[in-house]
Amino acid sequence: MKLEIKQLVKNYGSFTALDHISYTFENGIYALLGPNGAGKSTFMNILAMLLKETQGEIILDGKPLVKQKKSFLNMLGYMPQQQCLYEDFTLKDFMYYIGNLKGMKKQEIISRSQYLVKEVKLEDVFYKKLSAFSGGMKQRAMLAATLINDPKILILDEPTAGLDPMKRMEMQNMIASFAKDKIVLIATHVVSDVEFISSKFIFLKEGHIILQGDRISILECLDQKVKEREITIEEYQKYKQANIVSSIYYRHDKLFARIIDDHDEYSGEVITPEISDVYFYLFRDEKDAVL
């Protein structure tokens, strides 16, 4: 399967949210990374056919998407950032409702629902109302409903929003387990959510793709530029002002920092960069960038 994005533009009046975006998706997990306002949700909503592009086109397996809208929607699973749940429904009612909207046959809905609620560990609450679910349970319910028709293209907008660290990891593992033979696109500004499950990374800033590639090629931009060194709190404040510290952490009772050293100005041990370092490097001037 091949999904081609060609010169995609989205304008809101005089504001350009997406500016001539081109990319080709094939089976795999893609991380769409960027701070709030980068254009991630606009891009996802256009792919989900919830928004109309201003210019450009989307092609699926060689045929324009506008000429195969119904078949595309039948193979699409979209999980928006905001929870879209009917709280008076039981999980069973909600799963069956979404299955019916997808045009699935009754027996297929039943068998698929039974399978998915086990996979997302919600089989014990299948007959309970969604209003009684915790935030993490609601996110898992949303994921299960998104997967009801076994979509070949899966679009997830901030799927771990509001979850604690353990639940975030559970969600990451579940997404990875469902990703086989699918195009999976995950939009987030939390790098840790996608760093170890994604095969390709797309960095979006102000409506432009500023960097894209697999893990190895992405990390090349910081080769020999990331250093680790022990620091004091006073030094950390100094480095923070210089905007060069991608993260800090304690090792036993000592404080260490990862420093992005563009010009070899600082001492420290050169270490292997991570995707989170690249994110910091690209967006360190953004007020709401989150690692």
N, C-alpha and C positions, 0 to 999 in steps of 0.2 A: 504494500500500500504506500502511496506517495501523495502527500498533501503539499502543494506548492503555493506559497504566498508571493505575489508579484506586485511590487511597487504600491503597497497598500498605504493609503492616506486617509486620515479621519480628521476633519475640521469641525470645531464647534464655534461657529461664527468666525472671528478672526484668529482664534486659538487653534493651533495645530497639535493635536494629541498624538498622532502617529504621522511620521514624515517619510514616505516612500520606503516602507519596510518590505524586504524580500528575504524569504527563507524557505527551505524545503525540509519537510518532516517525513521521516520513515519510521518504522517500528523502533521503539525505544522510549526511555524516559528523558524528557527535556525539562530543564529548570529555566524558567523565565525570571530573571533576577533584576531588581532595581528598587529604588526607594519609592515611597508614595508619590504619585504624580508622574511617574516615569512613562505611563501609558499601558501598563500591564493589563489592568481590568478592561480597558477599551479594546485592546487586542483580543483578549479572551472573548469578550462579548460579540465581537465581529465574527470570530471563528465559530461561535455558538449560534450565529445568525440571529442574535438579539439586537444587534446594531447594524446599520447599513453603512458600508464604507463610502467615503467621498470619492475616492479614486482607487484604481487598481483592481485586481481580481484574485480569486482563490480557485485553484484547480485541483481536483481530486482524480488521481489516476488518469490524467490526460484530458479530463472533461471539465468545463467550467462548473463551479458549484451551483450557480443559479439555475442550471439546467438539470440538476439532480437533487434538488432541495429535500424532497421527501425521503429518498433513499439515504441521503447523508444524515438526516435527523434520526433515522432508524438505527444508524450505527454510531450515534453520538451519545456520550454520557457527560453531563455538565454539572459540576458541583460549585455553586456560587459561594462567594465569601460570606454572605449573610445567610443564616439558616432559614430555609423555606419549608417549615414544618407546620402541619395542622395539629395543634396541640390537643384537640379533642379526639383525634384519631388514635387508635392503638397502632403499634408498629405494624401489625398484620394489615390493618386497614390501609395504612399509608403505602406499604409495599404493593398491595394489590391495586390500589388507586393509580400509582405510578405505572405499574405494569399495564393496566388498562389504557392509560394515556398513550403508552408506547405501542398499542395495538397488539399486544401479546395474547396468545391463547390461554384459557383458564388454567389448564394443567401445567403449562410452561411457567406461568406466574407462580403457581403453588410450589412446584419443585425448585424453581430458581430462588424463591423467597426462603424456603427451608434451608437451602444450601448457604445462602449469603448470611443469614442471621447467625448461623454457626461459625462462619468464617470471621465475622466481626464480633463474635462473642456476645451476642444479644439474644440467644435463643431462650434464655430464662425470662425475658421480658417481652416476648413476642406478642402477648395478649394484653400488655399494659399500655396505658395512655402515654403519649409522648410528653405530656405536661409533667409527668413524674420523673422524666429522665434528667440526669445530670448533663452538664455541658459536653463532657466527653462522650457520653452515650448518644447524645443528639448528633454529634459529628459522625460517629460510627453509623448511626441510622441513615444520615444523609449519604454517606459513602455507599452503603448497601443499596439504597434506592437508586443512586446514580448508576450502579452496576447491574440493575435488574434485567436489562436486555442484553447483557454481555457485550457492551459497546466495543467497537474496534478503535474508536478515538475517544480518549478520556481527557476532559479538561477540568482541572481542579484549581480554583482560585482561593489561595490562602487556606488550604484544607486543615491546618493545625491551629488556626486562630483561636486564642483563648484557652488552649490546653496547657496543662502542667507538663514538665519535662518528661515524665514517664509516659503520659498519654500521647505526647508528641512522637516519642519513639515508637509506640505501638502503631500509631497512624502511619508513620513512615514504612514500617515493616509490612503493614497490610497493603499499602499502595504498591510496594515493590512486588508483593506476592501475586497481585492481580495484573501485573503489567505485561505478562508474556504475550507476544504477538499483537501488541497494541501500540498505537501512538499515544503517549501519555505526556501531557503538558501541565506542569505545575508552576503557577505564578506565586511568588513570595518575595518578601524582603528579609526573611530569616534564613540565612545561608545554611545553618545547621539542619534545617528541615530537609534539605535536598542534596547536601554535599556528597553523601556516600551512596545514594541510590540512583543518581542521575548519570546518564551516559553522555549527554551533551548539555552545555550551558550557554544561555543567551543573556547578555547583559544589556538592559534597556535604560536609556537616559534621555529624558526630554523628547520622547517619541522616536529616538534613533537607536538602532543596534550599534553599540560602540565596541563590542567584543563578542565573539562566539566561537565555539569549538568544543572538542572533547577535553577531558581533564588535563591530559598531558600538554596539549597545545595552549590551553588557557594559562597553565602555571608557568609557561616559558616567559611570560612578560615580567615575571618577578624573579627570574633565575639569578641567584647570587645577590639578591637585594633584600632578603629577609634575614634578620639577625635576632638572636636571643641573647639577652644579657641580664644579669642581676642588677636591680636598681633599688634606690631608696624612694620613699614617698615623695621627698623633695624633687628628686630627679624625674619621677613620674609626672609631677605637675609641670615641670619644664618641657618634657617631651610631649605631653598632652597639648600644651600651647603650640608646639611646633607641628602638631597634627601628624605624628609619625608612628604612634603606637596603635597597632591593630588589636592587641589584647594584652591583658596582664593576668597573672596567676601566681599562686603561692606553690612552692615546692618545699615541703616541710615548713620551716619558719622563714624562708627567704622569698622575696618578691622578685619575679622575673617578668620581663616584657618582650613581646615580639615587636620589632622595630622595622619599619619599611625605610630602608636607607638607599635612596635613589643615587646619591653621589659619593658613597663610601666615606661618609663624614664621621661615623660613629664606630666605636669598637664593639666587639661582640662576636659570638660564634655564628657563622653563616649556616642557616638551616633550610630545610626543604619547605617551600611555600605551600600554603593550603588555599582552597577556594575562598575561604573567609578573608585571607590576606588580600587576594585580588579584589574582592568586593570592597574592602576598606580602601584600597589604593584607588579604585575607580570613583568611589562615591564619598570620599572622606570630607568633602566640602558640603555634602548634603546634610541638612539639619536633622532629618528623620531617618537616616540610614540606620538599619538594624542588622547586627551580625548574629 
